[in-house]
Amino acid sequence: MSQVLTPPPAPKPDRSKEPRYVGNETIEVLYSDGDTWRAVVTRDPERRFRVRVERWETAHWDPDLVAFWSQTGGSTTITDTLENAHKLAAERLVEASGQGPRDDV
């Protein structure tokens, strides 16, 4: 009789690696309360700030055992100051996840 192997539970969101976008410097990362969403603030070579939202993706965990951060929303928000980027990042997190950024980040 053959055994059916059950995959281990999907891993918790990986916060150990700083997100990277080619040609941009990562300035700040804000995480949602559940850590499954994050807003990444970067600065491009023209010194503009960009805000991207990513989700911790585990849909491929069973059967492939793959989990990763995936950019969502299809667009990047661009602004000229870090203060505006921080506000936009918080707003985008609420739009995407229904949760604001964590206070302890």
Secondary structure, DSSP 8 states (H G I E B T S, - for coil): ---------------SS----TT-EEEEEEEBTTSSEEEEEEE-TTS-EEEEEEEEE-TTHHHH---EEEEEEEEEEEES-HHHHHHHHHHHHHHHHS--B-TT-
